């Protein structure tokens, strides 16, 4: 075993030990046998928790090929361990070029998959553009994140989505916990690892107050930062205000911000005007899926020079003498620099991914389009998590069920 593989094996074993929901789901899916000899192609962040999902699918009988869904999010030690120690087909490395990235996505499709599991929508998009020859053989898929679901709904609206895709992201046991608590903790982890700077007493601007933004704002406040929020949705803006955060336009927030983190799934959240107004010394990072939320073209046009000032931190000297800092080229700060979401969080999300893969195989007559995870699967994962934590809850009595489902009795 190589030194790199040994590190990855330890990380995989640690993750498996703490993914108790996944263990139960794996055994149940395996016992039902629906994934036996099913070819599955995956494009996810290749790290320890994802590795356990891939291994679990394989232990349930599936043939799995895996690539990364982001050029900077691969843990090379885990990728090497999966290849060397577990014999899994993994096509990923940290720092892939654009051509390497798409070559690796194509390599996952070599076994003509029946199921595709995606994070961000690149793999499913590839099948619908350059690899349409595979469409007839694909039963369905599953999508992990908000950005991917936005793309898939656009495809569905245009009549271009040719098979059913389970929206794991919309499951309550995913977005309420993964997006909020997972993104919140892992984003702060990435910021601390990259900068080693203090958050308490600093102005911390969050771009977007969806579930991910909520989690980031909550954790930044917990670290003692003064949190500002920029939003385009008036309802979310009111919610942020009710939570006690200062709400203001991005260009105004940048004048105050010591840190700014975007997490919207949209492009140019920090645009040229925002960069022009940014406070000297501002540290910019992104927790959205793609590296277009902070406009690097504008940053480069407005700067006179740039250099790496710390691992994964580029300092840009602006024409007026200010210096602005960008972490990890604007890619996912929680994975490009940090360790990704906590193990117990991804335990729930990947349990849903595995159940979603089984669901599309069990229901081969589903119509093309984006489908929600059934409520019973959501509740199954919730109950397994409670059980893993040694928690029991009450149940409605027969009389209470009748009361909640009736209409005659009101008192």
C-alpha positions in Angstrom: 0.0 0.0 0.0 1.4 3.4 -1.0 1.6 6.1 1.7 -1.1 8.1 -0.1 -3.4 5.1 -0.3 -2.8 4.4 3.4 -4.0 7.9 4.3 -7.1 7.5 2.1 -7.9 4.1 3.5 -7.9 5.6 7.1 -10.2 8.4 6.0 -12.6 5.9 4.4 -12.6 3.7 7.4 -13.2 6.7 9.7 -16.1 7.8 7.5 -17.6 4.3 7.4 -17.5 4.0 11.2 -19.5 7.2 11.6 -22.0 6.7 8.8 -24.5 4.6 10.8 -27.6 5.5 8.7 -25.7 4.5 5.5 -24.9 1.1 7.1 -28.6 0.3 7.7 -29.7 1.6 4.3 -26.9 -0.4 2.6 -28.0 -3.6 4.2 -31.7 -3.1 3.3 -31.0 -2.2 -0.3 -28.6 -5.1 -0.6 -31.3 -7.5 0.8 -33.9 -6.3 -1.8 -31.5 -6.9 -4.7 -32.7 -4.3 -7.1 -29.2 -2.9 -7.7 -27.6 -6.3 -8.5 -25.6 -5.9 -11.7 -26.9 -2.4 -12.4 -24.3 -0.1 -14.0 -24.0 3.2 -12.2 -22.0 6.3 -13.2 -21.3 8.9 -10.6 -20.0 12.5 -10.7 -19.6 13.7 -7.1 -16.9 15.3 -5.0 -14.4 12.4 -4.6 -13.6 12.3 -0.9 -14.2 9.9 2.0 -18.0 10.2 2.4 -18.6 9.9 -1.3 -16.2 6.9 -1.4 -18.5 5.2 1.2 -21.5 5.8 -1.1 -19.7 4.3 -4.0 -18.6 1.3 -2.0 -22.0 0.8 -0.5 -23.6 0.8 -4.0 -21.1 -1.8 -5.1 -21.7 -3.9 -2.0 -25.4 -3.8 -2.9 -24.4 -5.4 -6.3 -24.0 -2.4 -8.6 -21.1 -1.8 -11.0 -19.8 1.7 -10.1 -17.6 4.1 -12.0 -16.9 7.5 -10.4 -15.5 10.8 -11.4 -15.3 14.2 -9.7 -17.9 16.9 -10.2 -15.4 19.7 -9.6 -11.7 20.1 -10.6 -10.5 21.1 -7.2 -12.6 18.9 -4.8 -10.9 15.5 -5.1 -9.1 14.1 -2.1 -6.2 12.4 -4.0 -5.6 10.0 -1.0 -9.2 8.7 -1.1 -9.2 8.4 -4.9 -5.9 6.4 -4.7 -7.3 4.2 -1.9 -10.5 3.5 -3.8 -8.5 2.4 -6.8 -5.6 0.6 -5.1 -7.3 -1.0 -2.1 -10.9 -1.4 -3.2 -10.5 -1.9 -6.9 -13.0 0.8 -7.8 -13.0 2.6 -11.2 -12.2 6.2 -10.1 -11.3 8.8 -12.6 -10.4 11.9 -10.6 -7.5 14.0 -9.3 -7.2 17.4 -7.6 -6.4 20.2 -10.1 -7.9 18.7 -13.3 -7.8 20.8 -16.4 -11.1 21.4 -18.2 -10.2 18.7 -20.8 -9.2 16.2 -18.1 -12.4 16.9 -16.2 -14.7 16.1 -19.2 -12.5 13.2 -20.3 -13.0 11.7 -16.8 -16.8 12.3 -16.9 -16.8 10.4 -20.3 -14.8 7.6 -18.8 -17.5 6.9 -16.2 -19.9 6.4 -19.1 -17.9 3.6 -20.7 -20.0 0.8 -19.2 -23.3 2.3 -20.6 -24.9 3.1 -17.3 -28.5 2.4 -16.3 -28.4 5.0 -13.5 -26.4 8.3 -13.2 -25.8 10.0 -9.9 -24.7 13.7 -10.3 -23.7 16.7 -8.3 -24.1 20.0 -10.3 -25.6 18.5 -13.4 -22.5 18.2 -15.6 -22.7 14.4 -16.1 -26.4 14.5 -17.0 -25.9 17.4 -19.3 -23.1 15.5 -21.0 -25.4 12.6 -21.6 -28.0 14.9 -23.2 -25.5 16.6 -25.5 -22.4 14.7 -26.5 -23.5 11.2 -25.4 -27.1 11.0 -26.5 -26.3 7.4 -27.7 -26.6 6.4 -24.1 -30.1 7.9 -23.4 -32.1 4.8 -24.3 -30.3 2.7 -21.8 -30.6 5.0 -18.8 -33.5 4.2 -16.5 -33.0 7.4 -14.4 -30.7 9.4 -12.1 -30.3 11.4 -8.9 -29.1 14.9 -8.4 -27.4 16.1 -5.2 -27.3 19.9 -5.2 -29.2 23.1 -5.8 -27.2 24.1 -8.8 -27.9 20.8 -10.6 -31.6 20.9 -9.8 -31.8 24.5 -11.3 -30.2 23.2 -14.5 -32.4 20.1 -14.6 -35.6 22.1 -14.2 -34.5 24.3 -17.0 -34.0 21.2 -19.2 -37.4 19.8 -18.1 -39.1 23.1 -19.0 -37.5 23.1 -22.4 -38.5 19.4 -23.0 -34.9 18.3 -23.1 -34.7 16.1 -20.0 -35.2 12.6 -21.4 -35.2 10.4 -18.2 -36.5 10.8 -14.6 -34.1 12.3 -12.1 -34.7 12.2 -8.3 -34.1 15.5 -6.6 -32.1 14.5 -3.6 -31.5 18.2 -2.9 -35.2 18.8 -2.3 -35.5 16.1 0.3 -36.1 17.5 3.7 -33.3 15.3 5.2 -30.9 16.8 2.7 -31.5 20.5 2.4 -32.5 21.1 6.0 -29.3 19.6 7.3 -26.7 19.2 4.5 -27.2 22.6 3.0 -27.6 24.4 6.3 -25.5 22.7 8.9 -23.1 21.0 6.5 -22.3 24.1 4.4 -22.2 26.3 7.5 -19.6 24.2 9.3 -17.5 23.2 6.3 -17.3 26.8 4.9 -15.9 28.1 8.1 -13.5 25.2 8.2 -12.3 26.1 4.7 -11.9 29.8 5.5 -10.0 29.1 8.7 -7.7 26.6 6.9 -7.0 29.0 4.1 -6.5 32.2 6.1 -5.9 31.5 9.8 -7.6 34.9 10.3 -9.9 35.9 13.1 -13.6 36.1 12.4 -14.9 37.6 15.7 -15.4 41.3 15.5 -15.1 41.2 11.7 -17.8 42.2 9.1 -18.9 39.0 7.3 -21.0 39.4 4.2 -23.1 36.4 3.0 -24.2 36.5 -0.6 -27.5 34.6 -0.8 -29.8 33.6 2.1 -31.0 30.2 0.8 -30.4 27.1 3.0 -26.7 27.3 2.4 -26.5 31.0 3.1 -28.6 30.5 6.3 -26.0 28.0 7.6 -23.0 30.2 6.7 -24.6 33.2 8.4 -25.5 31.2 11.5 -22.0 29.8 11.9 -20.3 33.1 11.2 -22.4 34.8 13.9 -21.5 31.9 16.2 -17.8 32.8 15.7 -18.5 36.3 16.8 -18.6 38.0 13.4 -21.0 40.9 12.5 -23.0 39.3 9.7 -24.4 41.1 6.7 -26.6 39.6 4.1 -27.2 40.4 0.4 -30.3 38.9 -1.3 -32.4 39.4 -4.4 -35.4 37.5 -3.0 -37.6 39.8 -0.9 -39.0 37.0 1.3 -35.5 35.7 2.1 -34.3 39.2 2.7 -37.1 39.7 5.3 -36.2 36.4 6.9 -32.6 37.5 7.2 -33.6 40.8 8.7 -35.9 39.0 11.2 -32.9 36.8 12.2 -31.1 40.0 13.2 -28.7 40.3 10.2 -28.1 43.6 8.4 -29.6 43.3 4.9 -28.2 45.5 2.1 -27.1 45.3 -1.6 -23.9 43.5 -2.4 -22.1 46.7 -3.6 -22.9 48.4 -0.3 -22.0 45.3 1.8 -18.6 45.1 0.0 -17.7 48.5 1.4 -17.8 47.1 4.9 -16.9 43.4 4.5 -13.8 41.9 5.8 -15.0 38.6 4.5 -17.5 37.8 1.8 -18.8 34.3 1.0 -21.2 33.6 -1.9 -23.6 30.6 -2.0 -26.3 31.2 -4.5 -25.9 29.0 -7.6 -26.0 32.2 -9.8 -23.1 33.9 -11.6 -21.5 37.3 -11.0 -22.9 37.6 -7.4 -19.7 39.6 -6.8 -19.4 41.6 -10.0 -17.2 44.4 -11.3 -19.1 47.1 -9.4 -18.9 45.2 -6.2 -15.2 44.6 -6.6 -14.7 48.3 -7.3 -16.4 49.1 -4.0 -14.7 46.4 -1.9 -12.9 47.3 1.3 -9.1 47.0 1.3 -8.1 43.6 2.5 -11.4 41.9 1.8 -11.2 38.1 1.7 -13.5 36.6 -0.9 -14.7 33.0 -1.1 -17.4 31.0 -2.7 -19.5 28.0 -1.4 -21.6 27.7 -4.5 -21.1 24.8 -6.9 -19.4 26.6 -9.8 -16.5 29.2 -9.7 -18.5 31.9 -11.4 -20.2 33.5 -8.4 -17.2 35.9 -7.9 -16.2 37.4 -11.2 -12.6 36.5 -11.8 -12.5 38.3 -15.2 -13.5 41.5 -13.5 -11.0 40.9 -10.7 -8.2 40.4 -13.1 -9.1 43.4 -15.3 -9.2 45.7 -12.3 -5.9 44.5 -10.8 -2.4 45.5 -11.7 -0.8 42.3 -10.3 -1.6 39.1 -8.5 0.4 36.5 -6.5 -0.1 33.6 -4.2 0.3 34.9 -0.7 -0.6 31.7 1.1 -1.6 28.2 0.0 -4.9 28.6 -1.9 -5.0 32.4 -1.5 -4.3 34.8 -4.3 -3.8 38.5 -3.5 -4.9 41.0 -6.2 -3.3 44.4 -6.0 -5.9 46.9 -7.4 -5.1 50.0 -9.5 -6.0 52.2 -6.5 -3.7 50.4 -4.1 -6.2 48.2 -2.4 -5.5 44.4 -2.0 -8.2 41.9 -2.3 -7.9 38.2 -1.6 -9.6 35.3 -3.4 -9.6 31.8 -2.0 -9.2 28.6 -4.1 -9.8 30.5 -7.4 -13.4 31.0 -6.4 -14.1 27.3 -6.3 -16.0 25.6 -3.5 -14.1 26.8 -0.4 -15.4 24.0 1.8 -14.0 21.2 -0.4 -11.2 22.9 -2.3 -9.6 24.0 1.0 -11.6 22.4 3.8 -12.6 18.8 4.4 -16.2 19.1 3.1 -19.4 18.5 5.1 -19.2 16.6 8.4 -19.5 12.8 8.1 -22.8 12.5 10.0 -24.4 15.1 7.6 -23.3 13.3 4.5 -24.4 10.0 6.1 -28.0 11.2 5.7 -27.6 12.8 2.2 -25.8 9.7 0.7 -28.4 7.4 2.3 -30.9 9.3 0.3 -28.7 9.0 -2.8 -28.6 5.3 -2.5 -32.3 5.0 -1.9 -33.0 7.3 -4.9 -30.8 5.0 -7.1 -32.8 2.0 -6.0 -36.1 3.9 -6.4 -35.6 4.6 -10.1 -34.6 1.0 -10.7 -37.7 -0.2 -8.8 -39.9 2.2 -10.8 -38.8 1.9 -14.4 -42.0 3.5 -15.8 -41.5 6.9 -14.3 -42.0 9.8 -16.6 -39.0 12.0 -17.7 -38.5 15.0 -15.4 -37.4 16.1 -12.0 -39.1 14.0 -9.2 -39.2 14.6 -5.4 -37.9 12.0 -3.0 -41.0 10.2 -1.6 -41.9 11.3 1.9 -41.6 7.8 3.3 -37.9 7.7 2.3 -37.3 11.0 3.9 -38.9 9.8 7.1 -37.0 6.5 7.0 -33.7 8.3 7.0 -34.9 10.6 9.8 -35.9 7.7 12.0 -32.6 5.9 11.3 -30.7 9.0 12.3 -32.7 9.3 15.5 -32.0 5.6 16.2 -28.3 6.1 15.6 -28.3 8.9 18.1 -30.2 6.8 20.7 -33.3 9.1 20.5 -37.0 7.9 20.6 -40.0 10.1 19.8 -43.7 10.0 20.4 -46.3 8.5 18.0 -49.9 9.7 17.4 -52.6 7.5 19.0 -55.4 6.1 16.8 -57.7 8.8 18.2 -55.2 11.5 17.4 -54.8 10.2 13.8 -58.6 10.3 13.4 -58.7 13.8 14.8 -56.0 15.1 12.5 -57.5 13.5 9.4 -61.2 14.3 10.1 -63.2 17.5 9.9 -66.3 17.1 12.1 -64.8 17.3 15.5 -63.2 20.7 16.3 -62.9 20.7 20.1 
